[in-house]
Amino acid sequence: MDGIDPDVLLEWLQTGIGDERDLQVTARAITYYLDVSNECTRRIIQVDGAVKAICSRLAAAEMTDRTSKDLAEQCVKLLEHICQRETLAVYDAGGMHAMLTLVRQHGSQVHKDTMHSAMSVVTRLCGKMEPNDAALPQCAESLGALLAHEDNKVSESALRCFAALTDRFIRKMLDPAELATHSNLVEHLLTTLSSETAAHSANFISIVLSLLSNLCRGSAAVTEQVLSSPRLISALQCVLTNKDDRCVTDGLRLADLLVVLLSEGRSALPFTMAYQSSGEPGQSGQSAERAHRHLIDAIRQKDLSALVDTIDNGVVDVNFTDDVGQTLCNWASAFGSLEMVQYLCDKGADVNKGHKSSSLHYAASFGRPDIVKVLLQRGANPDLRDEDGKTALDKARERTDEDHTQVAQILESPSVYMHSKSDEQNKSKQASVVRKNSTSDLPDRELALRVLHQLLPIFCEIFMKSLSASVRRTSLSLLRKIVEHMQLDDIRSPPSQAIESQGSSTDMQTSSTADLPPGAENLVTVVVSVLEQEEDHDGQEQVLLILSSLLRKDPELWVPELVRLGVFERVEAMAKEPPKSSDDDDDDADRAEELNARNSAMSRSTTSTPSVAMELDVVERSISAGINDEAEKERAAMLNVMMETCHIDGKNGA
């Protein structure tokens, strides 16, 4: 084969001159050229029908014949090399069907290395498949079957394929329910999480959780399927009790999404409208490319006025994508100023757009926490994955400097920042529409109540057992959301299924009484624990919000119990604490601003979040109203009378 030109080899493979042994050697020789020369890939693509001929050779191979099988395996290697640089060419030539057929029907007859290479090609090709592709149902069915493949690498590759396909749906704002319809995807994902998680890496679990989050975020039908599955609670419990904090953090993000969908509906999710030009597009062709390059230079130099002038004059569309798939928002997130990102978002830039990565990926990669916060507020999806299958959080964790660490902390609890004043304005404008659709937007009431009651003791257990401040903060926030959206009857009369699910948390019920419904004892334990930690101001504020909700909804049930446990004394002591000095206020200005933003974000409601002082006042007034006796306003006398009254009532009842 020495001295033979690659074009000659390609012609042999394309025309089929010679027997299959010669063709196999030919394919091997072309693979060698691809290894040593990038130019060879381009030359192959330029030959009309060459890639399609290779795919046809693979599809027509007879696996019972050794020579034909060797040819098929070499074709897989050849297509893998081509796909690394020219993915779309392999996709258009029918590479997806050929590879999936090989793995499903002949996987046991080829080498494992060949099978893994084939799945690598399929994973790349899934990133090119459009949601309206006619081959999507068959592809989803094949990938669903491969999820249960005995080879872990094959099943994990199939999982990554579903993640890539779901990303395609989400980026185009389409419902990904079709992916779950043609495969047993949801049940497989929940079963995987319910199994012994030690057998799976943290990265694998992260992919599963991210895929579930994207499916639920994009499809009401899939959400209903997830919430109705009997495996959901056991799956979440396995993840949230994992020893790896990363798994727990990712699990809490999924739980947060489910709680929002259960309590507030799909309208509460952050949403970005892709910008659509109004029939007067900017310049096209080379002039647009030149203007785009000019804008990139302006972004690198942080020249805001140049960016504003060019966009306002209509020279370049705000969502213009360059030849490598990067948008202006991508560039600004990596190199521009905060004001540039805000301006582009105000002009309708799609923060989730980007061929290889989203704007959130770029901001995380370059360690830009302020821009990460803005992107989350403007609807950036933290669960999107780049071309390497990594989330923005994964990119932030690749470096350990202060900025990247701060970005990672933000992305570990992204829902804290996924809320802004513009969202409030949009919600107020669409209030009538939301009211009309509120009943259809929310899941079945009985289903929602059952799941919330099952989640409550799990979050309590996570809070009490975790040593991670981030995990404790997120679980406490989820407890607050559940309490805020439960009604009086919901708290007093939990479903029987929820009662059965709380056996694993009985060790926490040290303060239980006969008056409190099952599960509420765990919540009281958490409240008392947080109030005892004087330095945990964020946690205390969350607890005050929880107490306010409980006392507003059912003072008869909660006032005696909170008084008995000394909660009133602790709250009163907090109210009487002297205000901070001006020096302390200056030192904590940044922290106070972030805390206010966090409270506003975590409330996820159209009303503003009350301040700590207001919540203290609400708690005190609720307790005073529940006792109705002037003499009992003194703490010592109040406690004595309460105990005596309970004792007398007990005797009378007997």
Buried (B, 14 or more C-beta within 10 A) or exposed (E): EEEEEBBEBBBBBBEBEEEBEBBBBBBBBBBBBBEEEEEBBEBBBEEEEBBBBBBBBBBEBEBEEEBBBBBBBBBBBBBBBBBBBBBEBBBBBBBBBBBBBBBBEBBEBBEEEBBBBBBBBBBBBBBBBEBEBEBBBBBBBBBBBBBEBEBEEBBBBBBBBBBBBBBBBBBBEBBBBBBBBBBBBBBBBBBBBBEEBEEBEBEBBBBBBBBBBBBBBBBBBBBBBBBBBEBBBBBBBBBBBBEBBBBBBBBBBBBBBBBBBBBBBBBBBBEBEBBEEEEEEBBEEEEBBEBBEBBBEBBEEBBBEBBBEBBEEBBBBBBBBBEEEBBBBBBBBBBBBBBBBBBBBEBBBBBBBBBBBBBBBBBBBBBBBBBBBBBBBBBBBBBBBBBEBBBBBBBBBEBEEEBBBBBBBBBBBBBBBBBBEEBBEEBEEEEEEBEEBEEEBBBEEEBBBBBBBBBBBBBBBBBBBBEBEBBBBBBBBBBBBBBBBBEEEBBBEBBEEBBEBBEEBEEBBEBBEEEBBBBBBBBBBBBBBBBEEEEBBBBBBBBBBBBBBBBEBBBEBBBBBBBBBBBBBBBBEBBEEEEEEEEEEEEEEEEEEBBEBBBBBBBBBEEEBBEBEEBBBBBBEBBBEBBEEEEBEEBEEBBEBBEEEEEEEEEEEE
